[in-house]
């Protein structure tokens, strides 16, 4: 009876987000191979049985960890950007600022790099990474389209901007603060100062479908 109450308390105290957060820490600090139900339960101070209140098995945990990353790193960001109803030019400036948003940006980059490394040898992770890249690229391209660029150029500019963001996340320690600021200003001038365009509102529909 006491064991049942203990498991019930563990189930109420720790939800799926806690298990996913713990698994993500292991992924960043070690590897996906190090993610185990028993070791996670030990870290959280609960029994293994409490894991199964929330997940079918380890594969279910890994799948939902990827889904959580996709939603937090893509869907929610796009939604927040669009809900502000800013002109496309301002949205692009905000996109360029994402790698520089302090500890939160650094933590997000650490998780993303770990997931990308995982995706190099796992079909499920690789599929999620490709989905996330596609949605991000499509959304950024739509922002450039809203500035009046044709589809081909909007896609090319979107790819270059996205590549710059990823590079700044990976090469975060390259250059002084002043040099990083100079790079960012230079890139912004390349994307937004090249020509006069009509600054129409940014796209109002999240990039749920990749452009063909």
Backbone as a ProteinNet text record, in pm:
[ID]
protein_1_A
[PRIMARY]
XXXXXXXXXXXXXXXXXXXXXXXXXXXXXXXXXXXXXXXXXXXXXXXXXXXXXXXXXXXXXXXXXXXXXXXXXXXXXXXXXXXXXXXXXXXXXXXXXXXXXXXXXXXXXXXXXXXXXXXXXXXXXXXXXXXXXXXXXXXXXXXXXXXXXXXXXXXXXXXXXXXXXXXXXXXXXXXXXXXXXXXXXXXXXXXXXXXXXXXXXXXXXXXXXXXX
[TERTIARY]
83.4	0	86.9	192.9	282.2	356.8	394	463.2	371.6	243.5	147.3	134.1	131.8	122.2	248.1	362.5	488.1	489.3	445.1	440.5	340.4	226	125.5	182.4	258.1	318.6	420.6	501.2	601.5	535.5	422.6	352.3	301.6	251.4	197.8	308	422.8	529.1	604.7	629	705.5	619.5	605.9	529.9	621.1	565.6	646.3	754.7	725.6	824.4	950.3	933.6	1048.8	1137.6	1074.3	1150	1219.6	1148.9	1207.2	1323.9	1309.5	1418	1539.8	1516.7	1627.8	1696.7	1617.2	1674.2	1752.3	1703.6	1772.9	1908	1914.4	2042.4	2144.4	2096.5	2186	2231.7	2140.3	2174.5	2283.5	2271.3	2367.9	2502.5	2499.6	2623.1	2692.8	2617.3	2676.9	2637.7	2529.7	2482.6	2346.6	2282	2151.1	2163	2277	2295.7	2295.2	2327.5	2333.6	2197.6	2094.9	1961.3	1898.2	1877.5	1816.9	1710.6	1608.9	1498	1546.1	1629.3	1675.6	1761.6	1852.5	1940.2	1862.4	1762.9	1680.1	1597.1	1542.1	1463.8	1551	1674.9	1767.2	1796.3	1816.3	1842.6	1725.5	1603.1	1483.2	1442.6	1502.8	1470.3	1336.5	1300.5	1173.6	1198.8	1094.8	1107.9	1094.8	1147.6	1132.6	985.9	905.5	763.7	694	740	674.8	694	799.6	823.9	706.7	650.5	547.8	409.6	398.5	275	266.2	381.5	386.5	432.6	508.7	565.9	548.4	532.4	520	652.3	758.8	891	995.6	1121.4	1228.6	1210.4	1166.9	1147.1	1042.4	938.8	834.3	891.9	977.6	1042.7	1126.7	1206	1291.6	1208.5	1100.6	1014.2	951.6	903.6	838.7	940.9	1063.1	1168.7	1194.1	1197.7	1216.2	1098.3	978.7	859.5	859.6	899.2	907.2	1007.6	1121.9	1222.6	1168.4	1103.6	1047.1	947.7	859	756.4	817.6	912.6	972.9	1064.1	1138.6	1240.6	1188.6	1067.7	1016.5	873.1	779.2	638.7	607.7	656.2	625.5	694	816.5	887.8	816.4	776.9	704.4	574.1	503.2	376.8	399.1	503.5	530.3	567.8	646	684.7	561.4	473.7	358.4	255.7	242.9	142.5	174.7	299.5	338.2	297.3	268	218.4	312	441.6	540.3	560.7	608.9	647	758.7	766.5	864.3	1006.8	1035.5	1170.9	1211.2	1118.1	1147.2	1157.8	1076.6	1085.4	1220.9	1271.7	1402.3	1511.2	1500.1	1596.4	1589.2	1467.5	1452.5	1509.6	1488.2	1544.8	1696.6	1756.2	1901.5	1952	1864.5	1906.5	1896.1	1831.6	1805.4	1930.2	2042	2159.5	2223.2	2178.6	2246.2	2162.8	2064.1	1973.2	2014.5	2137	2185.8	2187.2	2165.1	2173.8	2069.8	1952.3	1847	1890.1	1952.9	1999.9	2111.6	2198.2	2308.5	2257	2159.5	2100.5	2030	1956.3	1885.7	1983.3	2095.6	2196.3	2259.8	2282.6	2342.3	2252	2122.5	2027.9	2019.8	2014.1	2002.3	2124.2	2242.5	2363.4	2365.4	2320.2	2315.9	2215.7	2101.7	2000.7	2049.3	2119.4	2173.8	2279.3	2360.1	2458.2	2387.8	2281.3	2199.1	2140	2093.6	2030.7	2124.5	2254.9	2350.1	2349.6	2296.2	2298.5	2165.8	2060.6	1930.1	1823	1742.9	1642.1	1535.8	1490.5	1384.1	1431.2	1551.2	1604.4	1633.2	1687.5	1718.1	1591	1484.3	1357.8	1304.8	1317.1	1270	1356	1486.8	1575.6	1540.5	1517.6	1481.4	1348.7	1254	1124.5	1141.5	1220.2	1243.9	1315.2	1419	1490.9	1397	1314.2	1221.2	1122.7	1068.9	972.2	1038.6	1157.1	1227.5	1262.8	1317.4	1355.4	1233.9	1124.5	1003.1	952.2	954.2	905.9	994.1	1125.1	1216.2	1199.8	1182.9	1161.7	1034.1	929.9	805.6	826.8	912.4	942.7	1007.9	1100.3	1164.3	1066.7	976.7	874.3	787.7	759.8	678.8	749.8	881.9	957.8	961.1	900.5	891.7	987	1065.6	1156.9	1080.9	1129.9	1071.1	1096.8	1025	1031.3	1173.4	1242.5	1376.9	1473.4	1467.3	1558.9	1520.7	1391.3	1347.1	1398.8	1392.9	1444.1	1594.7	1665.3	1811.3	1850.7	1784.3	1813.1	1778	1667.1	1628.2	1731.7	1784	1886.1	2012.3	2054.2	2174.1	2155.6	2039.2	2014	2014	1948	1941.1	2080.2	2160	2296.6	2378.9	2358	2428.2	2388.8	2259.1	2213.4	2276	2276.5	2336.1	2485.2	2550.9	2695.4	2726.8	2649.9	2674.2	2651.7	2556.9	2531.9	2647	2702.9	2812.4	2943.6	2966.7	3094	3079.4	3010.1	2974.4	3094.8	3207.3	3324.2	3424.2	3385.2	3474.5	3455	3555.1	3549.4	3512.4	3552.3	3515.5	3370.1	3316.7	3179.7	3167	3268.5	3266.2	3267	3349.3	3356.8	3226.2	3166.7	3038.2	2931.4	2931.5	2835.8	2857.4	2983.1	3014.4	2964.7	2984.1	2934.2	2783.9	2718	2572	2522.1	2585.1	2544.9	2570.6	2682.5	2715.8	2614.1	2579	2482	2345.8	2307.3	2178.7	2176.4	2286.7	2292.2	2284.3	2341.5	2334.2	2190.2	2116	1980	1876	1895.8	1791.9	1830.8	1957.7	1999	2037.4	2013	2057.4	1973.7	1843.2	1758.1	1633.7	1569.7	1445.1	1332.6	1256.1	1143.2	1022.7	908	785.1	778.2	769.5	771.5	629.6	584.3	450.3	449	328.3	321.7	378.7	434.9	492.3	381.4	413.1	312.6	236.7	108.5	26.6	-1.5	40.6	18.5	149.9	161.4	284.8	325.8	455.3	506.6	482.9	359.8	327.8	350	356.7	381.1	506	596.6	718.8	688.4	756.9	739.2	797.8	731.7	777.3	867.3
-120.8	0	125.9	126.6	242.1	259.4	147.2	155	218.4	181.3	237.5	387	429.8	573	645.3	577.9	638.5	659	557.3	569.4	675.1	680.6	781.6	920.8	940.3	1070.1	1106	1009.6	1034.8	1072.5	1006.6	1036.9	1180.3	1223.2	1358.6	1463.9	1427.6	1524.6	1551.8	1448.1	1461.6	1424.6	1521.2	1496.4	1466.2	1447.7	1417.9	1521.8	1649.2	1753.8	1735.2	1686	1664.1	1551.4	1444.8	1333.4	1377	1452.2	1500.7	1594.1	1682.6	1774.2	1697.1	1595.3	1514.9	1439.5	1384.5	1312.6	1407.8	1529.8	1628.7	1665.4	1673.7	1703.8	1592.7	1469.9	1356.9	1359.9	1391.7	1399.4	1503.1	1619.5	1727.1	1692.7	1640.9	1618	1487.5	1391	1261.2	1222.1	1147.9	1107.2	1042.2	1016.9	951.6	810.9	746.2	609.8	604.3	716.3	720.5	744	769.4	792.3	657.8	634.9	509.7	536.4	451.4	471.5	464.9	366.3	348.8	466.7	510.9	622.5	752.8	774.1	894.1	891.3	774	760.6	790.5	743.4	769.1	918.4	984.6	1128.8	1205.9	1163.9	1232.5	1188.8	1080.7	1033.1	963.5	890.9	818.6	674.6	592.9	454.9	444.7	336.6	312.9	304.7	251.3	234.8	365.4	474.7	603.4	651	603.1	638.3	596.8	478.7	421.3	482.3	576.8	654.4	749.6	784.3	888.9	840.5	732.8	686.2	535.2	492.6	349.1	278	338.9	278.7	385.9	346.1	442	507.7	430.6	485.3	595.8	575.9	678	805.2	791.2	907.4	982.1	909.8	973.9	1045.3	982.1	1042.4	1171.2	1168.4	1286.3	1394.5	1355.4	1453.3	1531	1462.2	1527.5	1619.2	1571.8	1653.2	1778.5	1763.4	1878.8	1980.3	1932.8	2023.4	2095.4	2021.6	2084	2193.7	2163.9	2262	2385.8	2366.4	2479.3	2560.8	2493	2560.7	2611.9	2574.7	2615.3	2666.1	2578.6	2615.7	2732.9	2725.3	2831.1	2962.1	2953	3074.5	3142.4	3064	3121	3184.5	3115.2	3170	3302.2	3309.4	3433.9	3546.1	3512.3	3613.4	3667.5	3578.9	3621.7	3695.2	3655.3	3718.4	3864.9	3905	4044.7	4132.7	4070.7	4143	4256.4	4228.7	4327.8	4322.8	4430.7	4426.9	4324.4	4272.3	4167.9	4213.3	4340.1	4391.3	4377.6	4409.6	4398.8	4253.2	4167.5	4025.4	3968.3	4009.5	3961.3	4008.8	4132.7	4181.7	4097.2	4062.8	3979.4	3839.4	3783.8	3652.9	3656	3763.4	3776.3	3785.9	3824.3	3841.2	3712.8	3609.8	3488.7	3424.7	3414.7	3349.3	3427.3	3549.8	3636.6	3663.9	3583.2	3609.8	3539	3559.6	3518.2	3369.1	3333.5	3194.9	3106.9	3161.7	3083	3039.5	3131	3098.1	2994.5	3006.8	2912	2772.9	2764.2	2634.8	2572.5	2655.2	2605.5	2553.4	2623.2	2580.3	2448.6	2430.2	2306.5	2187.1	2203.1	2095.2	2066.5	2173.6	2154.1	2084.1	2121.6	2057.4	1909.6	1878.4	1738.6	1658.7	1719.4	1650.1	1631.4	1731	1717.4	1606.8	1595.1	1486.9	1351.5	1345.7	1225	1190.5	1291.7	1269.6	1215.4	1227	1176.2	1024.4	958.6	812.6	749.8	830.2	777.8	836	749.9	793.9	882	846.4	923.6	1065.9	1078.3	1211.6	1289.3	1222	1289.9	1342.2	1264.9	1308	1433	1438.7	1555.8	1677.5	1659.8	1771.2	1826	1737.6	1782	1857.4	1810.4	1879.2	2019.3	2029.9	2159.5	2254.7	2206.3	2290.7	2339.4	2249.7	2286.8	2394.7	2382.7	2481.4	2617.2	2614.5	2740.6	2808.9	2733.6	2791.2	2847.9	2774.3	2819.6	2949.9	2958.7	3079.7	3200.2	3181.2	3293.1	3338.3	3242.1	3277	3358.9	3324.4	3401.4	3545.3	3563.5	3700.2	3780.9	3718.9	3790.1	3812.6	3717.3	3737.1	3857.2	3876	3990	4122.1	4119	4239.8	4266.8	4178.2	4200.5	4118.9	4031.9	3948.9	3834.4	3794	3680.1	3552.3	3447.4	3322.8	3268	3262.2	3204.6	3284.4	3417	3498.5	3494.6	3489.3	3480.8	3352	3243.7	3116.1	3122.3	3180.5	3189.5	3276.6	3391	3478.1	3409	3336.9	3263.6	3159.3	3088.3	2986.7	3050	3162.7	3230.1	3285	3344.2	3396.4	3282.1	3172.8	3057.6	2998.9	2990.6	2939.8	3029.1	3160.1	3254.1	3230.2	3213.6	3190	3063.6	2956.7	2831.3	2848.2	2919.8	2941.1	3018.5	3121.8	3198.6	3112.8	3020	2931	2833.6	2784.3	2687.1	2754.7	2872.3	2943.6	3058.4	3032.8	3139.6	3206.8	3139	3196.1	3257	3268.1	3325.7	3476.4	3550.3	3695.3	3760.5	3884	3962.9	4007.5	4065.5	4117	4220.9	4304.3	4407	4345.3	4242.7	4176.9	4105.5	4043.1	3975.5	4076.9	4191.6	4297.2	4349.8	4361	4406.4	4305.5	4176.8	4073.3	4082.8	4094.9	4099.4	4220.4	4337.4	4458.3	4443.5	4380.2	4360.1	4268.1	4159.6	4065.2	4132.2	4210.5	4280	4375.7	4443.7	4536.5	4461.4	4341.9	4262.2	4224.5	4186	4136.5	4247.4	4357.5	4459.8	4591.6	4607.7	4734.9	4728.5	4614.1	4595.5	4673.2	4687.9	4759.6	4807.6	4905.1	4953.7	4860.5	4815.8	4727.2	4774.9	4730.5	4762	4671.6	4729.4	4651.9	4612.9	4502.7	4454.9	4376.2	4354.4	4274.5	4135.9	4079	3944.8	3842.7	3720	3616.2	3590	3565.5	3545.2	3398.8	3310.8	3168.3	3100	3021.4	2950.6	2861.9	2838.9	2762	2614.5	2574.2	2433.3	2351.2	2419.9	2351	2406.7	2319.6	2363.3	2413.1	2518.8	2567.4	2468.1	2450.1	2355.3	2422.9
0	0	0	85.1	89.4	-40.9	-106.3	-236.1	-340.5	-337.8	-432.7	-411.4	-283.5	-255.9	-302.2	-285.4	-329.1	-479.5	-554	-699.8	-742.4	-668.3	-700.8	-679.5	-569.1	-543	-647	-692	-795.5	-926.3	-954.8	-1079.8	-1078.3	-960.3	-951.7	-946.8	-888.6	-870.8	-1000.2	-1077.5	-1200.5	-1321.2	-1412.4	-1534	-1650.5	-1769.6	-1888.2	-1914.6	-1887.4	-1914	-1830	-1707.2	-1620.1	-1673.6	-1720	-1776.9	-1905.9	-1987.4	-2113.3	-2085.6	-1986.7	-1951.8	-1901.8	-1820	-1769.4	-1883.3	-1973.6	-2088.3	-2178.3	-2193.2	-2276.5	-2217	-2084.9	-2020.1	-2045.2	-2038.6	-2065.9	-2211.3	-2302.2	-2443.5	-2467.8	-2405.6	-2424.3	-2361.7	-2240.4	-2165.8	-2201	-2255.4	-2288.7	-2431	-2446.5	-2579.1	-2564.9	-2676.4	-2671.8	-2616.4	-2637.1	-2587.1	-2435.2	-2371.4	-2225.6	-2161.3	-2241.1	-2188.1	-2154	-2026.1	-1980.1	-1876.2	-1872.6	-1779.3	-1634.7	-1604	-1466.7	-1421.3	-1507.3	-1468.9	-1455.2	-1540.3	-1528.9	-1400.9	-1368.3	-1244.9	-1123.3	-1128.4	-1017.7	-1005.1	-1117.9	-1115.2	-1057.8	-1093.5	-1046.2	-906.4	-857.4	-724.1	-715	-822.1	-823.9	-865.8	-862.4	-905.1	-1056.7	-1111.1	-1254.4	-1293.8	-1202.5	-1233.9	-1264.1	-1202.6	-1226.7	-1370.7	-1436	-1575.9	-1662.8	-1632.9	-1719.8	-1699	-1605.2	-1598.1	-1718.2	-1773.3	-1875.7	-2012.9	-2017.5	-2143.9	-2157.9	-2282.8	-2308.5	-2286.4	-2336.8	-2327.7	-2360.2	-2367.7	-2394.8	-2531.6	-2630.5	-2764.6	-2762.9	-2683.8	-2671.6	-2611	-2509.9	-2450.3	-2552.9	-2631	-2730.9	-2836.8	-2879.1	-2980.8	-2928.6	-2806	-2749	-2713.5	-2687.2	-2665.5	-2794.5	-2906.4	-3035.5	-3068.3	-3041	-3066.4	-2979.6	-2854.1	-2763.9	-2815.2	-2863.2	-2918.8	-3041.5	-3130.8	-3251	-3214.7	-3120.8	-3084.7	-3020	-2929.9	-2858.9	-2948.7	-3036.8	-3116.9	-3250.6	-3288.1	-3419.5	-3412.7	-3378.9	-3383.3	-3289.6	-3165.1	-3069.3	-3105.9	-3157.2	-3196.6	-3312.9	-3412.3	-3526.6	-3480.8	-3390.9	-3341.3	-3269.2	-3183.7	-3110.7	-3207	-3309.3	-3406.3	-3477.5	-3521.1	-3599.5	-3514.3	-3387.9	-3302.8	-3274.6	-3294.5	-3273.4	-3391.4	-3504.2	-3621.6	-3664	-3662.2	-3704.6	-3854.9	-3914.4	-4056.3	-4077.7	-4198.5	-4229.6	-4200.8	-4227.3	-4204.2	-4057	-3966.6	-3823.8	-3780.7	-3840.7	-3808	-3847.8	-3961.7	-4005.5	-3910.3	-3864.6	-3765	-3637.4	-3597.3	-3478.2	-3500.7	-3619.7	-3651.4	-3640.9	-3687.4	-3681.4	-3537.8	-3445.8	-3306.1	-3224.7	-3278	-3199.8	-3139.1	-3212.4	-3152.6	-3038.9	-3014.8	-2918.2	-2793.3	-2770.4	-2659.6	-2531.1	-2492.1	-2361.4	-2336	-2207.7	-2163.6	-2233	-2257.1	-2322.1	-2461.9	-2536.4	-2670.7	-2665	-2565.9	-2551.3	-2517.8	-2427.7	-2392	-2512.8	-2586.4	-2704.6	-2809	-2825.7	-2922.1	-2880.2	-2750.4	-2701	-2729.3	-2704.2	-2730.3	-2879	-2959	-3103.2	-3161.4	-3119.8	-3170.1	-3132.7	-3011.2	-2967.9	-3050.6	-3080.1	-3160.7	-3304.5	-3357.8	-3493.2	-3498.9	-3394.9	-3389.9	-3382.5	-3304.5	-3295	-3431.7	-3503.1	-3632.2	-3739.7	-3718.6	-3817.3	-3823.3	-3718.6	-3718	-3677.1	-3675.9	-3636.9	-3728	-3788.6	-3885.9	-3822.5	-3702.1	-3637.8	-3607.6	-3552.2	-3521.4	-3648.9	-3749.5	-3875.6	-3941.2	-3936	-3994.4	-3924.3	-3792.4	-3718.7	-3749.4	-3757.3	-3791	-3929.1	-4024.9	-4159.8	-4160	-4078.7	-4069.5	-4012.2	-3905.7	-3842.9	-3937.9	-4004.6	-4100.5	-4210.3	-4260.2	-4366.7	-4324	-4203.2	-4154.9	-4132.8	-4075.2	-4051.5	-4182.5	-4275.7	-4405	-4478.1	-4472.8	-4539.7	-4479	-4345.5	-4279.7	-4311.9	-4305.5	-4334.8	-4479.8	-4570.6	-4711.3	-4727.8	-4652.1	-4658.6	-4611.9	-4512.1	-4465.9	-4577.4	-4650.5	-4761.6	-4876.8	-4897.6	-5000.4	-4966.8	-4836.9	-4794.5	-4817.8	-4835.8	-4868.2	-5018.4	-5095.4	-5238.8	-5323.5	-5262.7	-5340.7	-5407.7	-5524.6	-5592.7	-5515.5	-5553.7	-5477.9	-5471.3	-5584.2	-5587	-5499.4	-5510.1	-5429.6	-5282.3	-5252.6	-5113.2	-5049.5	-5124.2	-5072	-5050.7	-5146.1	-5134.8	-5016	-5001.8	-4888.7	-4757	-4755.4	-4635.5	-4596.5	-4696.4	-4669.9	-4613.4	-4670.3	-4622.5	-4480.5	-4453.3	-4319.7	-4218.3	-4252.1	-4161.8	-4138.6	-4243.2	-4230.2	-4137.8	-4148.9	-4060.9	-3915.4	-3889.4	-3752.6	-3694.4	-3772.8	-3725.6	-3700.1	-3788.1	-3772.7	-3645.3	-3615.5	-3494.1	-3369.4	-3376.7	-3263.6	-3242.8	-3353.4	-3345.7	-3310.1	-3369.5	-3352.3	-3253.6	-3144.7	-3051.3	-2985.8	-2979.7	-2912.6	-3009.7	-3135.2	-3235.2	-3244.6	-3200.4	-3208.7	-3076.8	-3061.7	-2944	-2957.9	-2851.5	-2857.9	-2968.6	-2982	-3085.4	-3224.9	-3243.7	-3374.7	-3408.5	-3307.7	-3329.5	-3367.7	-3300.1	-3332.5	-3473.6	-3513.4	-3649.1	-3752.5	-3724.3	-3815.8	-3830.3	-3716.6	-3719.1	-3797.2	-3776.1	-3849	-3997.9	-4032.3	-4172.9	-4240.6	-4171.5	-4228.4	-4242.8	-4142.6	-4151.1	-4269.9	-4293	-4406.6	-4539.4	-4543.9	-4666.2	-4698.7	-4596.1	-4618.9	-4630.1	-4558.4	-4552	-4616.1	-4651.3	-4707.3	-4852.6	-4915.9	-5053.1	-5153	-5123	-5217.2	-5145.4	-5201	-5143.5	-5183.7	-5086	-5113.6	-5036.6	-5078.7	-5005.9	-4884	-4767.7	-4644.6	-4606.3	-4660.6	-4631.9	-4501.6	-4441.8	-4318.8	-4343.3	-4238.9	-4247.3	-4266.4	-4307.2	-4325.3	-4196.4	-4208.1	-4089.4	-4063.5	-4150.4	-4132.8	-4104.3	-3993.2	-3964.8	-4081	-4092.9	-4207.4	-4185	-4197.5	-4176.8	-4303.9	-4415.7	-4540.3	-4603.2	-4644.1	-4708.5	-4848	-4886.8	-5022.3	-5119.5	-5231.6	-5333.2	-5434.3
[MASK]
++++++++++++++++++++++++++++++++++++++++++++++++++++++++++++++++++++++++++++++++++++++++++++++++++++++++++++++++++++++++++++++++++++++++++++++++++++++++++++++++++++++++++++++++++++++++++++++++++++++++++++++++++++

